[in-house]
Amino acid sequence: MIASSSPTVYQILCRECGMVGHVGSNMKHEFCPICNAADIISHSNLFDLTIAHIDCDAFYASIEKRDNPKLEDKPVIVGGGERGVVAAACYVARKYGIHSAMPAWQAKKLCPDVVIIRPRMSLYREVGLAVREKMLSLTPMVQPISIDEAFLDLDGTQKLHQASPAQMLHHLQKEIMAEIGISVSIGLASNKSLAKMASNQKKPYGFFAISSFEAESWLAPKPISILFGIGRSSVSKLNGLGIFTCSELSKADKFTISKILGNQTEKIKELARGIDRRPVAPNRETKSLSTETTFRQDISNFTLLEAELEALTIKLSDRLKSVRLYGTKVTLKLKSSSHQTITRSLTIKSPINMTYEIFEIGRKLLQKEAGKKASYRLLGIAVSGFSD
């Protein structure tokens, strides 16, 4: 007699009405039995997963479309200008091959009708903080990665909210859309690396779950570039060795790839198998804050550079004050007309965050470089060495 294995039981959640339930693998669950919606999340461990990654969809561009409904169906990029790069591209623009960090001229070549919008950073920060407050309403274990994304550890919150993390995240996703007016995508998993990859699977307004039980087989055929924690340069070098998939990376000779990955070799081999031991760290220290601009035309005149520096310093000081940070190190960044990047720093004893203090140091650093009679296409200023 051959024993038959019992069917897998799937936990399901309707993204339309919020219905939760359980069905066997031999039962159809494409439609919600309550509202008949077809948007069903189905996973064998859906209600047991506790690590989430929340990522705002095309963040800057989404805010601009929210504030100007006439842009809804148009290709939109934020940033760029005549000489800059794309800071964000909406999903319509992405259909033309436009992506962030692409030179503006290239974006316009791909899509002549693209709408280019000057960034409104103070507004984006305001919206980003509003989204973060929504996250913090679920758990204090929130680790921001940038202004528009964060990790959450929802372990232990079920009793407080009387709901599973999946249900809470579903409600949060709808609440952000209704109250803030932008969409977010959610990855729910058993660790940070899997959650980060999951949030990118169904964009925009996606919700995707991955458990540790399926992680290795799910990752095996995926390109190594999908991994959270491996840079483009390392990916290129590994590809040069014939290592393209996560399966190939996990099985690769440790000594051979250590020449590329160094002391991160074992950790990245684990990531390729879906293992990530890093905890969600809500108090992760901010290392630096900065602001920069790319000029329409190269500038060599000190007076013009000084004026640009003052405008950047005002923005930087506002950001420092908003998060109550003071720094002891000021760094000036310049990029020459030949694309050579120059950084100059000065460390002081007393922490600062006032505009005039930062500007005075930045101006001195700028004077030394501007005296060399070079032309510059980019100027930036940063503060680090923080204390409260």
N, C-alpha and C positions, 0 to 999 in steps of 0.2 A: 504494500500500500504506500503510495506516495503522498506525503503530507503537503497540503497546499498552504502557502503563506497567506496570512490575513491581509486584507487590503489596507493600504495606508490611509490614515484618517487626516484629512486636511482641515485646517482652521481657516475660515473665510471671513472677510470683512467687506461690506459694500461701501464703496467710496461715495455713493450718492446719499443713502439714507442712514448709514452707520450700522446697519444690521450685522450682527456677529453670529457665527454658528460653526458647526462641524459637519463634514460630509466625507464619505468614503471615496476612495479613488475610482470605484466602479460606478459612481453617481455623477451626473452632470451638474456643474455649478458655474455655468457661463453667465447665468442671469440671477439677479437677486429675487428670492421668493417673496419678498415684501413689496419692493417697488418696481421689479422687473428690469432694473438697470443692468447694463452689461459690464459696468466697471467694477469688477470683483477682484480683490486681492486674495490669493489662495496660496497657503504654504503650510507644511506640516508642523512648523514650529513658530508660526506667526505670533502667537500670544506669549511666547516664552523669551523672545529676543528683547534685549534691553539697551543696546548701544545704537545710537542714531547719528546720522550726519544730515544736517539741514542746509540746503544751498539755494539761495535766491536765484531765480532764472533770469539770465541776461539782465542783471540787476540795474545798472545805470539806464539802459535802454528801456527797460520795463517801467521805470519811474517816469521817464519822459513820455512814454505812450499813455501812461495813466493820467498824466497832467494835460495831455493834448490828444483827445480821442481821434482827431483827424489823422494821426500818424499810425493808427492801429494796424492797417494793412500795408503800410509802406516799409521799405527797407531803411532801417535807421542805425547809424553808428554814433557813439558818443566819443568825443575826442577827435584827434586827427588834425583838422585844419589843413593848411597847404603843405606843412613840412612835418607834422607830427605823426603819431601812430594811433591806431584804433584802441580805445580803452575798453569799449564794449560794443558788441554787435547783436542786434535783435535776431530772432529766429528767421524772419523773412530775409534779412541780409545774409544770413549764414547759408541760405540756399544757393547764393551766388558764389560761395567759397570764401566769403569774408569772415575773418576771425580776429580776436583781440591780438594786439602786438603787431598787426600787419600795418605797413606804411599806408598812410591815407591815400596817396596817389595810386597805389595798387588797388585799394578798395574801390576807388572811383573808376578805375579802368575796368574792373570786374562788373561794376554796376553803376553806370553813369547817372542813374536817377536816385542814388542813395542820398538820404537826408543826413547831413552832418550837423551834430548839435554840440555846442560848447559845454563842457562838464560843469555841473553845479555841485561841487563836492560837499559843501555844507549841508545841502538838502539830502544828498545820498547818505551822509553820516547820520543825519536825523532819522531817516527812514530805517537805516541799519540798526540803530539803537532801539527803535520801536519794535523791530522784529526780535531783537535780542531780549527785550523785556517780556515778550510773549513766550520765548523759550524758558526764561527764568521762572515763569509762572508754573512750569511743570516740574522743574528741578533746579537746585542751586549748582548741580554738577554740569555746568556749561563751559566748554572750552572754545572760545572764538579762534578761528583760523585767519579770518580777515573780516572786513566790514560786512560781508554778505554771506558768511558761512560759519558753522560751528558744529562741534561734536556735543552730544548729550549722553549722559549716563543716567538711565531711568530705572536702574535697579533699586528696588525698595520703595518705589512711588505708587505701586499698585493699590496698597491699602489706603493711602491718603486720597487718591483720586477715584477709587472704586472702579478702576478700569485698567486694562492692559496697556503697556507702552504703545502698541499699535493703534489702539483706540484713541489714546490721548493725542498721538501725533496726527492721526486723521482729523480730529477735531481742530487741532492747532492749524493745520494746513488750510482748512476751510475758513477759519477765523482770520488768518492773515490775509487771505484773499478778500474777504468781506469787509474788514475794518481798515486794512492798510492799502489794499488795492493792487497788490502784486502777487505773483505765484512763487511758491517754493517747491523744490523737489526733495523727497525724503528717502534716505537709505536706512534700513533697519537691519541690524546684523548682530553677530556675537562679539565683534571687535571693531576697532576704529578703521583699520584698513579695508575690511569688507564693507563697512557702512559707507565709507567714502566712495568706493567703486559702485555700490548699489545706488546711491543718489544720482548717479550719472546715467543710469540705464534707461529711464523712461521720460527724460526731459522733453518739454517742460511740464510742470505740475505732476511730476511722477511720484510713484511710491513703489519701492522695490525691496524685497527681503531676501537675505542670504544667511543661512545657518552654517555653523562650523562643520556639520555633517556632510554637506554637499560642496563645501568650499573648494577642496582640492580638485574634484572632477569638473566643477564649474570653471575654475581658473585655467585648467590644463591647456585648452586650445587658445586661450586669450593671449594677445601680444604682451610682452613684458612692460610695454609703456603704460599699461593699465594700472600698474602697481603704485600705491601711495607710499612714496619714500625712495624712489629711484629717479634720478635726473636724466635729462635728454642726452647729455654727453655719455653717461654710462650706458644708456640704451643703445646708442650708436656704436659704441665700442663692443658691446656684447653681440650686437647684430653682426659685427665684423668677424666674430668668432663662430658665427653660425647659430647663435642662440637667439631665437625669435619668440618662442612661446614660454608661458609660465612653466609648463611641464619640462621643457628643455632646460630652463634655468634651475629648477628644483633638482634636476638630476645631473647638472653640470659638475665637472671636477672642481672641487673647492679651491685647490691650489691655483688652477688656471684662472678662474674668475676673480680670485683675491687680488690679482695684479690690477684689476679694474675697480673692484668694490672695496678693497682694503679691509679695515676692521668691521665694515658693515656686511661682509660677505654672508655670514651665518644668518644674520637678521633678515637679509633680503631673500635668501633661499627659503626661509620660513614664510615670508610674505607670499612667495610664489606658491606655497601650499595652503595659504589661507590662515596662517598662524601669525598673530600680532599680540604681543604681550604689553604693549603700551597702554597705560590707563588714561582715562579722560582726566585732564588736569586743569581744573577751572582757574587756578591761580597762576597759570603759566605767565612768566614775566615777559612784559613787552621790552624788547631789546632796543628799539629806536623808533622815532617818528620822523618823517621827512616829507618834503614837498618839492616838486621840481616843475620846470616848464621847458618846452622846446620852442625855439623862436621861428618865426616865419622866414626870417633872413638872418644870416650869421651876424653877430654883433661883436665889435672890437672896442667900441667906445666905452670907457669906464663909467661915465655918467649914466649911460643907458643901462649898463649891467647893474649898476648900483640901484637904480630905480626898480628894476626887475627883482633884485634881491630883497628890497624892502617889502614889496608886495608879497613875495613868498614867505618872508619872515612873519608877516602879520597873520597869514593863514596858519603857519606852523605854531605860532604862539597860541592862537585860538584853540587848536587841537590839543596842545599840551594842557591848557587850562581846563578844557572840558573833561579831561580824565585825571586832573589833579596831579600831573607829573612835573618834576623838575629834573633837569639833566646837568651833567658836569662836562660833557664833551660836545662840541659843535663841529660839524663836518661840512665843508663846502664841496660841491661836485660840479665839475665842468666837463663838457664834451666839445672838443675842438672841431673845426670844419672838416678835419681829416678823420673824424670819428674816434680820436684818442680820448679816453676817459681819464680825467685827473681828479684826485681827491686830496684835500688838505684838511687837517684837523687840529683843534686846539683843546686841551683839557684844562679845566679850571678847578679851584678848590671848592667854591660855593655853588650849589645847584641853582639853576636859573630856569625861568620859563617866560619872562617878559620880552615883548617885542624889541625894545631898545637894547636890551642886554644881548640877545641873540644876534641882532643886526650889527652891533658894534664889533663883535668877534668875527662874524661872517664878512664884514666889510674889510677888516684887516687882512683876512685870508685872501679875499678877492683882489685887493690892491697888489699883493705880491705877484699874483698870476697875470693880472691885467697889464702890468708893467712890461710884460714880455711881448706885447704888441701882437698877440695871436687873435684869431677870430673864433667865436664860440657859437655853437648851435643849441646847446642845452645848459641850463643852470639849475642847481638844486641846493637845498640846505637841509641838514638833519641835526637832531639832538639825540644823544644817547647817554648812558651812564646814569640811569634814573634812580631817584629816591622819591618817597611820597612828599 
